[in-house]
């Protein structure tokens, strides 16, 4: 029997939500946050009732919006964080090179 190749996550803990705004930048943030909460791997983090999900789709949920704004910087803009880290490392290398060539 041939080995079966799995394309997706092996368990629920490996699920990663792909933001709707990555594919459709014109979609509202509240829609993306409501769908993200509805698709959360842990059922305890999801909406308790369909009416809560529907309410989040209709108008912005203040709690979801606040939690979105308080995300770590690495989650907010990962490419910018790595650009800054790379720039700092470049400066460190240039300074070390300068001091090594002065000896």
VEXLO-221308 format. One record per residue: residue in three letters; residue number from 1; x, y, z of N, C-alpha, C, O in turn. Coordinates in steps of 0.02 Angstrom, whole numbers. Layout:
<nodes>
<dotor: ALA | pagu: NUM | n_u: X | n_v: Y | n_w: Z | ca_u: X | ca_v: Y | ca_w: Z | c_u: X | c_v: Y | c_w: Z | o_u: X | o_v: Y | o_w: Z>
...
</nodes>
This chain:
<nodes>
<dotor: UNK | pagu: 1 | n_u: 43 | n_v: -59 | n_w: 0 | ca_u: 0 | ca_v: 0 | ca_w: 0 | c_u: 45 | c_v: 62 | c_w: 0 | o_u: 95 | o_v: 65 | o_w: 36>
<dotor: UNK | pagu: 2 | n_u: 27 | n_v: 111 | n_w: -40 | ca_u: 66 | ca_v: 171 | ca_w: -44 | c_u: 55 | c_v: 216 | c_w: 16 | o_u: 3 | o_v: 214 | o_w: 49>
<dotor: UNK | pagu: 3 | n_u: 106 | n_v: 255 | n_w: 30 | ca_u: 102 | ca_v: 301 | ca_w: 87 | c_u: 56 | c_v: 360 | c_w: 68 | o_u: 62 | o_v: 389 | o_w: 14>
<dotor: UNK | pagu: 4 | n_u: 11 | n_v: 378 | n_w: 113 | ca_u: -35 | ca_v: 432 | ca_w: 101 | c_u: -1 | c_v: 497 | c_w: 122 | o_u: 25 | o_v: 502 | o_w: 177>
<dotor: UNK | pagu: 5 | n_u: -3 | n_v: 546 | n_w: 78 | ca_u: 27 | ca_v: 611 | ca_w: 94 | c_u: -28 | c_v: 659 | c_w: 115 | o_u: -78 | o_v: 669 | o_w: 80>
<dotor: UNK | pagu: 6 | n_u: -18 | n_v: 688 | n_w: 172 | ca_u: -67 | ca_v: 734 | ca_w: 199 | c_u: -46 | c_v: 805 | c_w: 183 | o_u: 12 | o_v: 823 | o_w: 191>
<dotor: UNK | pagu: 7 | n_u: -93 | n_v: 846 | n_w: 160 | ca_u: -77 | ca_v: 915 | ca_w: 141 | c_u: -90 | c_v: 964 | c_w: 197 | o_u: -56 | o_v: 1014 | o_w: 202>
<dotor: UNK | pagu: 8 | n_u: -138 | n_v: 950 | n_w: 240 | ca_u: -158 | ca_v: 998 | ca_w: 291 | c_u: -124 | c_v: 985 | c_w: 358 | o_u: -76 | o_v: 947 | o_w: 362>
<dotor: UNK | pagu: 9 | n_u: -150 | n_v: 1017 | n_w: 409 | ca_u: -124 | ca_v: 1010 | ca_w: 476 | c_u: -140 | c_v: 941 | c_w: 504 | o_u: -192 | o_v: 913 | o_w: 488>
<dotor: UNK | pagu: 10 | n_u: -95 | n_v: 915 | n_w: 545 | ca_u: -105 | ca_v: 849 | ca_w: 574 | c_u: -155 | c_v: 851 | c_w: 631 | o_u: -189 | o_v: 801 | o_w: 643>
<dotor: UNK | pagu: 11 | n_u: -159 | n_v: 907 | n_w: 666 | ca_u: -206 | ca_v: 912 | ca_w: 721 | c_u: -237 | c_v: 982 | c_w: 721 | o_u: -215 | o_v: 1027 | o_w: 686>
<dotor: UNK | pagu: 12 | n_u: -287 | n_v: 989 | n_w: 762 | ca_u: -322 | ca_v: 1053 | ca_w: 767 | c_u: -275 | c_v: 1107 | c_w: 793 | o_u: -283 | o_v: 1166 | o_w: 775>
<dotor: UNK | pagu: 13 | n_u: -227 | n_v: 1090 | n_w: 835 | ca_u: -181 | ca_v: 1138 | ca_w: 863 | c_u: -135 | c_v: 1170 | c_w: 810 | o_u: -106 | o_v: 1222 | o_w: 823>
<dotor: UNK | pagu: 14 | n_u: -129 | n_v: 1139 | n_w: 753 | ca_u: -86 | ca_v: 1165 | ca_w: 700 | c_u: -122 | c_v: 1211 | c_w: 651 | o_u: -92 | o_v: 1236 | o_w: 604>
<dotor: UNK | pagu: 15 | n_u: -186 | n_v: 1221 | n_w: 662 | ca_u: -224 | ca_v: 1264 | ca_w: 617 | c_u: -199 | c_v: 1335 | c_w: 621 | o_u: -184 | o_v: 1360 | o_w: 675>
<dotor: UNK | pagu: 16 | n_u: -194 | n_v: 1367 | n_w: 564 | ca_u: -175 | ca_v: 1438 | ca_w: 560 | c_u: -228 | c_v: 1474 | c_w: 519 | o_u: -242 | o_v: 1455 | o_w: 462>
<dotor: UNK | pagu: 17 | n_u: -257 | n_v: 1525 | n_w: 548 | ca_u: -308 | ca_v: 1564 | ca_w: 512 | c_u: -274 | c_v: 1608 | c_w: 460 | o_u: -228 | o_v: 1645 | o_w: 476>
<dotor: UNK | pagu: 18 | n_u: -297 | n_v: 1604 | n_w: 399 | ca_u: -272 | ca_v: 1649 | ca_w: 346 | c_u: -321 | c_v: 1707 | c_w: 341 | o_u: -380 | o_v: 1698 | o_w: 325>
<dotor: UNK | pagu: 19 | n_u: -296 | n_v: 1766 | n_w: 354 | ca_u: -339 | ca_v: 1824 | ca_w: 356 | c_u: -373 | c_v: 1836 | c_w: 289 | o_u: -342 | o_v: 1831 | o_w: 236>
<dotor: UNK | pagu: 20 | n_u: -436 | n_v: 1853 | n_w: 293 | ca_u: -475 | ca_v: 1869 | ca_w: 234 | c_u: -447 | c_v: 1930 | c_w: 199 | o_u: -450 | o_v: 1936 | o_w: 138>
<dotor: UNK | pagu: 21 | n_u: -420 | n_v: 1976 | n_w: 238 | ca_u: -394 | ca_v: 2039 | ca_w: 210 | c_u: -331 | c_v: 2028 | c_w: 169 | o_u: -312 | o_v: 2072 | o_w: 129>
<dotor: UNK | pagu: 22 | n_u: -298 | n_v: 1971 | n_w: 177 | ca_u: -240 | ca_v: 1956 | ca_w: 135 | c_u: -262 | c_v: 1942 | c_w: 63 | o_u: -227 | o_v: 1958 | o_w: 15>
<dotor: UNK | pagu: 23 | n_u: -321 | n_v: 1913 | n_w: 56 | ca_u: -347 | ca_v: 1895 | ca_w: -10 | c_u: -394 | c_v: 1949 | c_w: -38 | o_u: -398 | o_v: 1959 | o_w: -98>
<dotor: UNK | pagu: 24 | n_u: -428 | n_v: 1983 | n_w: 8 | ca_u: -474 | ca_v: 2036 | ca_w: -12 | c_u: -462 | c_v: 2097 | c_w: 32 | o_u: -495 | o_v: 2106 | o_w: 83>
<dotor: UNK | pagu: 25 | n_u: -414 | n_v: 2140 | n_w: 13 | ca_u: -397 | ca_v: 2199 | ca_w: 54 | c_u: -455 | c_v: 2247 | c_w: 65 | o_u: -454 | o_v: 2287 | o_w: 112>
<dotor: UNK | pagu: 26 | n_u: -505 | n_v: 2244 | n_w: 22 | ca_u: -562 | ca_v: 2290 | ca_w: 28 | c_u: -613 | c_v: 2266 | c_w: 80 | o_u: -661 | o_v: 2303 | o_w: 94>
<dotor: UNK | pagu: 27 | n_u: -605 | n_v: 2207 | n_w: 108 | ca_u: -653 | ca_v: 2182 | ca_w: 157 | c_u: -644 | c_v: 2217 | c_w: 223 | o_u: -588 | o_v: 2234 | o_w: 242>
<dotor: UNK | pagu: 28 | n_u: -699 | n_v: 2228 | n_w: 260 | ca_u: -694 | ca_v: 2264 | ca_w: 324 | c_u: -659 | c_v: 2221 | c_w: 377 | o_u: -664 | o_v: 2159 | o_w: 377>
<dotor: UNK | pagu: 29 | n_u: -624 | n_v: 2255 | n_w: 422 | ca_u: -588 | ca_v: 2221 | ca_w: 475 | c_u: -635 | c_v: 2182 | c_w: 521 | o_u: -619 | o_v: 2127 | o_w: 542>
<dotor: UNK | pagu: 30 | n_u: -694 | n_v: 2210 | n_w: 535 | ca_u: -741 | ca_v: 2177 | ca_w: 580 | c_u: -763 | c_v: 2109 | c_w: 552 | o_u: -774 | o_v: 2062 | o_w: 590>
<dotor: UNK | pagu: 31 | n_u: -770 | n_v: 2104 | n_w: 486 | ca_u: -788 | ca_v: 2041 | ca_w: 454 | c_u: -733 | c_v: 1990 | c_w: 464 | o_u: -747 | o_v: 1932 | o_w: 480>
<dotor: UNK | pagu: 32 | n_u: -672 | n_v: 2011 | n_w: 453 | ca_u: -615 | ca_v: 1966 | ca_w: 461 | c_u: -608 | c_v: 1942 | c_w: 533 | o_u: -596 | o_v: 1883 | o_w: 545>
<dotor: UNK | pagu: 33 | n_u: -617 | n_v: 1987 | n_w: 581 | ca_u: -612 | ca_v: 1968 | ca_w: 652 | c_u: -668 | c_v: 1920 | c_w: 673 | o_u: -657 | o_v: 1874 | o_w: 712>
<dotor: UNK | pagu: 34 | n_u: -728 | n_v: 1932 | n_w: 647 | ca_u: -784 | ca_v: 1888 | ca_w: 664 | c_u: -774 | c_v: 1818 | c_w: 636 | o_u: -787 | o_v: 1769 | o_w: 670>
<dotor: UNK | pagu: 35 | n_u: -749 | n_v: 1814 | n_w: 575 | ca_u: -737 | ca_v: 1748 | ca_w: 545 | c_u: -678 | c_v: 1713 | c_w: 580 | o_u: -679 | o_v: 1652 | o_w: 590>
<dotor: UNK | pagu: 36 | n_u: -627 | n_v: 1752 | n_w: 598 | ca_u: -571 | ca_v: 1722 | ca_w: 634 | c_u: -593 | c_v: 1692 | c_w: 700 | o_u: -571 | o_v: 1637 | o_w: 719>
<dotor: UNK | pagu: 37 | n_u: -636 | n_v: 1727 | n_w: 736 | ca_u: -661 | ca_v: 1701 | ca_w: 800 | c_u: -705 | c_v: 1639 | c_w: 788 | o_u: -701 | o_v: 1591 | o_w: 827>
<dotor: UNK | pagu: 38 | n_u: -745 | n_v: 1640 | n_w: 736 | ca_u: -789 | ca_v: 1584 | ca_w: 722 | c_u: -750 | c_v: 1522 | c_w: 701 | o_u: -774 | o_v: 1466 | o_w: 711>
<dotor: UNK | pagu: 39 | n_u: -691 | n_v: 1530 | n_w: 672 | ca_u: -650 | ca_v: 1474 | ca_w: 648 | c_u: -595 | c_v: 1454 | c_w: 697 | o_u: -551 | o_v: 1415 | o_w: 680>
<dotor: UNK | pagu: 40 | n_u: -597 | n_v: 1481 | n_w: 757 | ca_u: -544 | ca_v: 1466 | ca_w: 806 | c_u: -541 | c_v: 1391 | c_w: 820 | o_u: -594 | o_v: 1359 | o_w: 827>
<dotor: UNK | pagu: 41 | n_u: -480 | n_v: 1362 | n_w: 824 | ca_u: -474 | ca_v: 1290 | ca_w: 836 | c_u: -506 | c_v: 1267 | c_w: 902 | o_u: -532 | o_v: 1212 | o_w: 906>
<dotor: UNK | pagu: 42 | n_u: -503 | n_v: 1309 | n_w: 953 | ca_u: -532 | ca_v: 1291 | ca_w: 1018 | c_u: -606 | c_v: 1312 | c_w: 1019 | o_u: -621 | o_v: 1371 | o_w: 1008>
<dotor: UNK | pagu: 43 | n_u: -649 | n_v: 1266 | n_w: 1032 | ca_u: -720 | ca_v: 1283 | ca_w: 1032 | c_u: -737 | c_v: 1332 | c_w: 1087 | o_u: -788 | o_v: 1366 | o_w: 1083>
<dotor: UNK | pagu: 44 | n_u: -696 | n_v: 1336 | n_w: 1139 | ca_u: -710 | ca_v: 1383 | ca_w: 1194 | c_u: -696 | c_v: 1455 | c_w: 1173 | o_u: -723 | o_v: 1502 | o_w: 1204>
<dotor: UNK | pagu: 45 | n_u: -655 | n_v: 1465 | n_w: 1122 | ca_u: -639 | ca_v: 1532 | ca_w: 1098 | c_u: -688 | c_v: 1555 | c_w: 1044 | o_u: -688 | o_v: 1614 | o_w: 1025>
<dotor: UNK | pagu: 46 | n_u: -731 | n_v: 1511 | n_w: 1020 | ca_u: -779 | ca_v: 1529 | ca_w: 968 | c_u: -839 | c_v: 1563 | c_w: 998 | o_u: -846 | o_v: 1568 | o_w: 1059>
<dotor: UNK | pagu: 47 | n_u: -884 | n_v: 1586 | n_w: 955 | ca_u: -947 | ca_v: 1616 | ca_w: 978 | c_u: -989 | c_v: 1562 | c_w: 1012 | o_u: -988 | o_v: 1504 | o_w: 991>
<dotor: UNK | pagu: 48 | n_u: -1025 | n_v: 1582 | n_w: 1063 | ca_u: -1068 | ca_v: 1534 | ca_w: 1098 | c_u: -1132 | c_v: 1519 | c_w: 1060 | o_u: -1159 | o_v: 1464 | o_w: 1064>
<dotor: UNK | pagu: 49 | n_u: -1155 | n_v: 1567 | n_w: 1023 | ca_u: -1217 | ca_v: 1558 | ca_w: 985 | c_u: -1211 | c_v: 1591 | c_w: 917 | o_u: -1170 | o_v: 1635 | o_w: 907>
<dotor: UNK | pagu: 50 | n_u: -1251 | n_v: 1567 | n_w: 871 | ca_u: -1251 | ca_v: 1596 | ca_w: 804 | c_u: -1270 | c_v: 1669 | c_w: 805 | o_u: -1246 | o_v: 1709 | o_w: 764>
<dotor: UNK | pagu: 51 | n_u: -1312 | n_v: 1688 | n_w: 853 | ca_u: -1334 | ca_v: 1758 | ca_w: 857 | c_u: -1275 | c_v: 1804 | c_w: 874 | o_u: -1273 | o_v: 1861 | o_w: 850>
<dotor: UNK | pagu: 52 | n_u: -1227 | n_v: 1780 | n_w: 913 | ca_u: -1167 | ca_v: 1820 | ca_w: 928 | c_u: -1126 | c_v: 1830 | c_w: 865 | o_u: -1101 | o_v: 1885 | o_w: 851>
<dotor: UNK | pagu: 53 | n_u: -1118 | n_v: 1777 | n_w: 827 | ca_u: -1081 | ca_v: 1781 | ca_w: 764 | c_u: -1116 | c_v: 1829 | c_w: 716 | o_u: -1084 | o_v: 1871 | o_w: 685>
<dotor: UNK | pagu: 54 | n_u: -1182 | n_v: 1824 | n_w: 711 | ca_u: -1220 | ca_v: 1867 | ca_w: 667 | c_u: -1214 | c_v: 1940 | c_w: 689 | o_u: -1209 | o_v: 1985 | o_w: 647>
<dotor: UNK | pagu: 55 | n_u: -1215 | n_v: 1952 | n_w: 754 | ca_u: -1208 | ca_v: 2021 | ca_w: 779 | c_u: -1139 | c_v: 2049 | c_w: 763 | o_u: -1132 | o_v: 2107 | o_w: 746>
<dotor: UNK | pagu: 56 | n_u: -1087 | n_v: 2007 | n_w: 769 | ca_u: -1019 | ca_v: 2029 | ca_w: 751 | c_u: -1012 | c_v: 2044 | c_w: 677 | o_u: -974 | o_v: 2088 | o_w: 658>
<dotor: UNK | pagu: 57 | n_u: -1050 | n_v: 2008 | n_w: 636 | ca_u: -1048 | ca_v: 2022 | ca_w: 564 | c_u: -1084 | c_v: 2088 | c_w: 547 | o_u: -1065 | o_v: 2122 | o_w: 500>
<dotor: UNK | pagu: 58 | n_u: -1136 | n_v: 2104 | n_w: 586 | ca_u: -1176 | ca_v: 2163 | ca_w: 571 | c_u: -1144 | c_v: 2228 | c_w: 595 | o_u: -1146 | o_v: 2278 | o_w: 559>
<dotor: UNK | pagu: 59 | n_u: -1114 | n_v: 2227 | n_w: 654 | ca_u: -1082 | ca_v: 2287 | ca_w: 681 | c_u: -1017 | c_v: 2268 | c_w: 716 | o_u: -1010 | o_v: 2211 | o_w: 738>
<dotor: UNK | pagu: 60 | n_u: -970 | n_v: 2315 | n_w: 721 | ca_u: -905 | ca_v: 2299 | ca_w: 751 | c_u: -912 | c_v: 2279 | c_w: 824 | o_u: -949 | o_v: 2310 | o_w: 862>
<dotor: UNK | pagu: 61 | n_u: -875 | n_v: 2228 | n_w: 844 | ca_u: -872 | ca_v: 2205 | ca_w: 913 | c_u: -813 | c_v: 2242 | c_w: 945 | o_u: -756 | o_v: 2233 | o_w: 925>
<dotor: UNK | pagu: 62 | n_u: -827 | n_v: 2282 | n_w: 996 | ca_u: -776 | ca_v: 2323 | ca_w: 1028 | c_u: -721 | c_v: 2279 | c_w: 1059 | o_u: -662 | o_v: 2298 | o_w: 1057>
<dotor: UNK | pagu: 63 | n_u: -740 | n_v: 2222 | n_w: 1088 | ca_u: -690 | ca_v: 2178 | ca_w: 1119 | c_u: -643 | c_v: 2149 | c_w: 1066 | o_u: -582 | o_v: 2147 | o_w: 1077>
<dotor: UNK | pagu: 64 | n_u: -670 | n_v: 2127 | n_w: 1010 | ca_u: -627 | ca_v: 2101 | ca_w: 957 | c_u: -581 | c_v: 2154 | c_w: 929 | o_u: -523 | o_v: 2141 | o_w: 915>
<dotor: UNK | pagu: 65 | n_u: -608 | n_v: 2215 | n_w: 921 | ca_u: -567 | ca_v: 2269 | ca_w: 894 | c_u: -510 | c_v: 2288 | c_w: 941 | o_u: -454 | o_v: 2301 | o_w: 919>
<dotor: UNK | pagu: 66 | n_u: -524 | n_v: 2288 | n_w: 1007 | ca_u: -471 | ca_v: 2304 | ca_w: 1056 | c_u: -418 | c_v: 2250 | c_w: 1057 | o_u: -359 | o_v: 2265 | o_w: 1061>
<dotor: UNK | pagu: 67 | n_u: -439 | n_v: 2187 | n_w: 1054 | ca_u: -390 | ca_v: 2133 | ca_w: 1054 | c_u: -347 | c_v: 2134 | c_w: 990 | o_u: -289 | o_v: 2115 | o_w: 991>
<dotor: UNK | pagu: 68 | n_u: -377 | n_v: 2157 | n_w: 935 | ca_u: -339 | ca_v: 2163 | ca_w: 872 | c_u: -286 | c_v: 2218 | c_w: 878 | o_u: -230 | o_v: 2210 | o_w: 855>
<dotor: UNK | pagu: 69 | n_u: -305 | n_v: 2273 | n_w: 909 | ca_u: -258 | ca_v: 2329 | ca_w: 916 | c_u: -202 | c_v: 2314 | c_w: 966 | o_u: -148 | o_v: 2344 | o_w: 961>
<dotor: UNK | pagu: 70 | n_u: -213 | n_v: 2268 | n_w: 1013 | ca_u: -162 | ca_v: 2252 | ca_w: 1064 | c_u: -119 | c_v: 2192 | c_w: 1045 | o_u: -84 | o_v: 2165 | o_w: 1088>
<dotor: UNK | pagu: 71 | n_u: -122 | n_v: 2170 | n_w: 983 | ca_u: -81 | ca_v: 2114 | ca_w: 962 | c_u: -7 | c_v: 2132 | c_w: 967 | o_u: 11 | o_v: 2191 | o_w: 962>
<dotor: UNK | pagu: 72 | n_u: 37 | n_v: 2083 | n_w: 977 | ca_u: 108 | ca_v: 2097 | ca_w: 977 | c_u: 131 | c_v: 2125 | c_w: 910 | o_u: 101 | o_v: 2112 | o_w: 858>
<dotor: UNK | pagu: 73 | n_u: 185 | n_v: 2164 | n_w: 912 | ca_u: 210 | ca_v: 2196 | ca_w: 852 | c_u: 229 | c_v: 2145 | c_w: 798 | o_u: 221 | o_v: 2159 | o_w: 739>
<dotor: UNK | pagu: 74 | n_u: 254 | n_v: 2088 | n_w: 819 | ca_u: 274 | ca_v: 2037 | ca_w: 771 | c_u: 214 | c_v: 2010 | c_w: 732 | o_u: 221 | o_v: 1990 | o_w: 674>
<dotor: UNK | pagu: 75 | n_u: 156 | n_v: 2009 | n_w: 763 | ca_u: 95 | ca_v: 1987 | ca_w: 729 | c_u: 65 | c_v: 2043 | c_w: 687 | o_u: 34 | o_v: 2030 | o_w: 635>
<dotor: UNK | pagu: 76 | n_u: 73 | n_v: 2105 | n_w: 709 | ca_u: 45 | ca_v: 2161 | ca_w: 672 | c_u: 79 | c_v: 2172 | c_w: 605 | o_u: 47 | o_v: 2179 | o_w: 553>
<dotor: UNK | pagu: 77 | n_u: 146 | n_v: 2173 | n_w: 606 | ca_u: 183 | ca_v: 2187 | ca_w: 545 | c_u: 249 | c_v: 2148 | c_w: 546 | o_u: 301 | o_v: 2177 | o_w: 560>
<dotor: UNK | pagu: 78 | n_u: 247 | n_v: 2083 | n_w: 532 | ca_u: 308 | ca_v: 2042 | ca_w: 538 | c_u: 364 | c_v: 2063 | c_w: 491 | o_u: 422 | o_v: 2060 | o_w: 510>
<dotor: UNK | pagu: 79 | n_u: 348 | n_v: 2084 | n_w: 431 | ca_u: 401 | ca_v: 2103 | ca_w: 385 | c_u: 438 | c_v: 2165 | c_w: 409 | o_u: 499 | o_v: 2170 | o_w: 402>
<dotor: UNK | pagu: 80 | n_u: 403 | n_v: 2213 | n_w: 438 | ca_u: 435 | ca_v: 2273 | ca_w: 465 | c_u: 480 | c_v: 2256 | c_w: 524 | o_u: 535 | o_v: 2283 | o_w: 530>
<dotor: UNK | pagu: 81 | n_u: 458 | n_v: 2211 | n_w: 567 | ca_u: 499 | ca_v: 2190 | ca_w: 625 | c_u: 564 | c_v: 2160 | c_w: 601 | o_u: 617 | o_v: 2176 | o_w: 627>
<dotor: UNK | pagu: 82 | n_u: 561 | n_v: 2116 | n_w: 551 | ca_u: 622 | ca_v: 2083 | ca_w: 527 | c_u: 667 | c_v: 2132 | c_w: 489 | o_u: 728 | o_v: 2124 | o_w: 490>
<dotor: UNK | pagu: 83 | n_u: 637 | n_v: 2181 | n_w: 457 | ca_u: 678 | ca_v: 2232 | ca_w: 424 | c_u: 717 | c_v: 2273 | c_w: 476 | o_u: 776 | o_v: 2287 | o_w: 466>
<dotor: UNK | pagu: 84 | n_u: 685 | n_v: 2291 | n_w: 530 | ca_u: 718 | ca_v: 2329 | ca_w: 583 | c_u: 773 | c_v: 2288 | c_w: 616 | o_u: 828 | o_v: 2313 | o_w: 628>
<dotor: UNK | pagu: 85 | n_u: 759 | n_v: 2225 | n_w: 631 | ca_u: 809 | ca_v: 2181 | ca_w: 661 | c_u: 869 | c_v: 2173 | c_w: 614 | o_u: 926 | o_v: 2175 | o_w: 636>
<dotor: UNK | pagu: 86 | n_u: 856 | n_v: 2165 | n_w: 550 | ca_u: 911 | ca_v: 2158 | ca_w: 502 | c_u: 952 | c_v: 2221 | c_w: 497 | o_u: 1013 | o_v: 2218 | o_w: 492>
<dotor: UNK | pagu: 87 | n_u: 920 | n_v: 2278 | n_w: 499 | ca_u: 956 | ca_v: 2341 | ca_w: 497 | c_u: 1000 | c_v: 2350 | c_w: 559 | o_u: 1057 | o_v: 2373 | o_w: 553>
<dotor: UNK | pagu: 88 | n_u: 974 | n_v: 2333 | n_w: 617 | ca_u: 1013 | ca_v: 2338 | ca_w: 679 | c_u: 1074 | c_v: 2292 | c_w: 675 | o_u: 1129 | o_v: 2311 | o_w: 695>
<dotor: UNK | pagu: 89 | n_u: 1064 | n_v: 2231 | n_w: 651 | ca_u: 1120 | ca_v: 2185 | ca_w: 643 | c_u: 1171 | c_v: 2210 | c_w: 594 | o_u: 1231 | o_v: 2201 | o_w: 603>
<dotor: UNK | pagu: 90 | n_u: 1149 | n_v: 2243 | n_w: 541 | ca_u: 1195 | ca_v: 2272 | ca_w: 492 | c_u: 1238 | c_v: 2326 | c_w: 525 | o_u: 1298 | o_v: 2330 | o_w: 514>
<dotor: UNK | pagu: 91 | n_u: 1207 | n_v: 2367 | n_w: 565 | ca_u: 1244 | ca_v: 2419 | ca_w: 601 | c_u: 1295 | c_v: 2388 | c_w: 648 | o_u: 1352 | o_v: 2412 | o_w: 651>
<dotor: UNK | pagu: 92 | n_u: 1276 | n_v: 2336 | n_w: 684 | ca_u: 1323 | ca_v: 2302 | ca_w: 729 | c_u: 1382 | c_v: 2274 | c_w: 689 | o_u: 1439 | o_v: 2280 | o_w: 711>
<dotor: UNK | pagu: 93 | n_u: 1369 | n_v: 2244 | n_w: 633 | ca_u: 1423 | ca_v: 2216 | ca_w: 591 | c_u: 1470 | c_v: 2271 | c_w: 566 | o_u: 1531 | o_v: 2263 | o_w: 567>
<dotor: UNK | pagu: 94 | n_u: 1441 | n_v: 2326 | n_w: 544 | ca_u: 1483 | ca_v: 2381 | ca_w: 519 | c_u: 1526 | c_v: 2410 | c_w: 575 | o_u: 1584 | o_v: 2425 | o_w: 564>
<dotor: UNK | pagu: 95 | n_u: 1497 | n_v: 2419 | n_w: 634 | ca_u: 1535 | ca_v: 2445 | ca_w: 691 | c_u: 1591 | c_v: 2396 | c_w: 710 | o_u: 1648 | o_v: 2417 | o_w: 723>
<dotor: UNK | pagu: 96 | n_u: 1577 | n_v: 2332 | n_w: 712 | ca_u: 1629 | ca_v: 2283 | ca_w: 727 | c_u: 1684 | c_v: 2283 | c_w: 674 | o_u: 1743 | o_v: 2280 | o_w: 691>
<dotor: UNK | pagu: 97 | n_u: 1665 | n_v: 2287 | n_w: 612 | ca_u: 1714 | ca_v: 2289 | ca_w: 558 | c_u: 1758 | c_v: 2351 | c_w: 564 | o_u: 1819 | o_v: 2348 | o_w: 553>
<dotor: UNK | pagu: 98 | n_u: 1728 | n_v: 2408 | n_w: 582 | ca_u: 1766 | ca_v: 2469 | ca_w: 591 | c_u: 1818 | c_v: 2461 | c_w: 646 | o_u: 1876 | o_v: 2480 | o_w: 637>
<dotor: UNK | pagu: 99 | n_u: 1798 | n_v: 2434 | n_w: 704 | ca_u: 1845 | ca_v: 2426 | ca_w: 759 | c_u: 1898 | c_v: 2374 | c_w: 745 | o_u: 1954 | o_v: 2379 | o_w: 769>
<dotor: UNK | pagu: 100 | n_u: 1881 | n_v: 2323 | n_w: 707 | ca_u: 1931 | ca_v: 2272 | ca_w: 690 | c_u: 1983 | c_v: 2298 | c_w: 640 | o_u: 2041 | o_v: 2278 | o_w: 643>
<dotor: UNK | pagu: 101 | n_u: 1962 | n_v: 2342 | n_w: 596 | ca_u: 2011 | ca_v: 2369 | ca_w: 548 | c_u: 2053 | c_v: 2425 | c_w: 578 | o_u: 2105 | o_v: 2442 | o_w: 550>
<dotor: UNK | pagu: 102 | n_u: 2033 | n_v: 2453 | n_w: 634 | ca_u: 2072 | ca_v: 2506 | ca_w: 666 | c_u: 2132 | c_v: 2479 | c_w: 704 | o_u: 2179 | o_v: 2516 | o_w: 717>
<dotor: UNK | pagu: 103 | n_u: 2131 | n_v: 2416 | n_w: 722 | ca_u: 2186 | ca_v: 2386 | ca_w: 761 | c_u: 2248 | c_v: 2376 | c_w: 721 | o_u: 2298 | o_v: 2351 | o_w: 748>
</nodes>
